[in-house]
Amino acid sequence: MICPENQEEVAGILTDAGFEISRLETFQPRLEFPDFDAFIEYGYHGGWLTPFIEEIGLHRARRWQRSLLNRLVFPVTDHHSIVLAVARRPR
């Protein structure tokens, strides 16, 4: 998995691989998780954090554990930082 920090790192990875970059944009959508179930739906079922959640077994949390997490952790607000690139390999 490649997790570059910013547009410059994405551009470096692509140009090092021989691509010509046409466009780079960064999007930072807001994420809001009112409760544990919303987080699991997005992070586990959506695939963003599936390996991490499986590693710690969070997807198998029991009802009392979910309730405790809802009281102590949620709601949570965060954001993604996503760099989108349009690039092509020269002929």
Protein Blocks (a to p, Z undefined) as FASTA:
>chain_A
ZZdfblmlmmmmmmmnopacfbdcddddddddfbfklmmmmmmmnommmmmmmmnommmc
cfklmmmmmmmmmccddddddddddddddZZ
